[in-house]
Each structure stands twice: as structure tokens, then as C-alpha cells.
């Protein structure tokens, strides 16, 4: 029986379309038909027809030769719509602004999506030396303070089931041992915040807290600061500001 007629089963063409868009979203730039086919594994003829349809609809773009493909502008419209319509992002705006003013550092709001965190909002530091993170960026949860803060709201067993078998490193400081990460998450629970010690970007330390409007938490906020500018006094100010922001966000999102 065709997938479209099997009730709870997935429609093959829809699944392939989503998988193809996710391929392009995760790999910026232009790709040849052979490269795409090698990654997704679809028959080349079917893949070509699907790509041509998505090009005509604006979801995929081609280069001047028409032989290389990349994500189209329609995908941006959908992503922007998600951000614009998200109630947590809207409720968090005043708090993110205040946290940015209080710390003078880069602030992020992110959401857990599987084993990754996705950045939903950011406030750039007023300093010349500062990190840049675009909205929509995805990073492994185990390598960020945001992700560790969110993983810590789950039980150890839930985390073990969620994490991939191999924790790929982003830097030499990334925790790649699953049990070491589990131990780190216990520390996060005890002190109430998570720390990324150059585990995602060399030269950058980040502090993160989960927003407790649901259990387990799905959103978190963080403050990122270059190690060269981080003093004990500034670190303490950041932690206190994050706790204050967490409490204000808990109130702002209590109805969601």
C-alpha cells in the first residue's frame, strides 16, 4: 500500500522534501547533484525532479550554470516567521535587553532540538572584542553552556538516551566522554548554571541557565565573554545577572 494511504505512516515525497531542505540548511553553499545524491541516497532521477520542483517554488536555488544547488529564500521566510511568532522570544525581549545592558556582553536565547541547541535571539556585546552568533545556528548541546543547562533539567538516564554514541569535539576542550558529561551536569544542577570553558569556541567562555517555564526545560539563556576580558568580579556579575534574568523570564513565561 502506498505511504500516503497507510494512515500513520509517513508520505515518502514529503519526508524526502524535508530531508533535502535540512541537508541544505546544515551545509551552507552550493552543491552538485552528485554531492547531494551521495549525502541523501535518493535515486538520482527522482532527486533531480525533486530539486527542479523546489527550485521552481523558490525553496532551492541554483548557481549560474544550473548544476549546483543551495537553500532558497523561501526557507528564510519560514524561519523568520517561526521567530516572529514564538511567544517565548517575544516575552524574552525586555529581559534580554536588560541582561545585555547589565553585563555589556553577548546574550543568547536558544532552544533544545534533539541533541542540538538552536539560537532564537541574540544581543551583541558593546565591546570591540566580541563573539558573533547568527540566529538559527545549531550547535551540539554538549559543547555549549545553553545545551548543558538544558540537559541538566533531565535525568541522567534521559540524557544517556538522548546523546549520540560519540560526542564530536568542536575544540580541544569539548567534553567527549559521556560519563564525564553526566558528572558535569550534576554540578550544573547543584550550582544552578552551566559553563562552557572554550568547549565551543577557543578564547570564549559562556555561562548559561535554563528557563523553568516547563519541565524539562526547552529554552535557556547565556552570556558569552572573551576569556581575555573575564575577571572574577565580572564573572560574578554575569552569574548574578543571569539568575535575575532567569527569574524574570520565569514570570514572563509562566502562562505559556
Secondary structure, DSSP 8 states (H G I E B T S, - for coil): --GGGSTTS--HHHHHHHHHHHHHHHS-S-EEHHHHHHHH---HHHHHHHHHHHHHHTSEEE-TTS-EEEE-HHHHHHHHHHHHH-HHHHHHHHHHHHHHHHH-SEEEEEEEETTEEEEEEEE--SSSS-----TT-EEEGGGSHHHHHHHTTS-HHHHHHHS-SS---SSTTS---HHHHHHHHHHHHHHS-EEEESSSSTTEEEEEEE-TTSSS--EEEEEEEEGGG--HHHHHHHHHHHHHHHHHHHHHTTT-
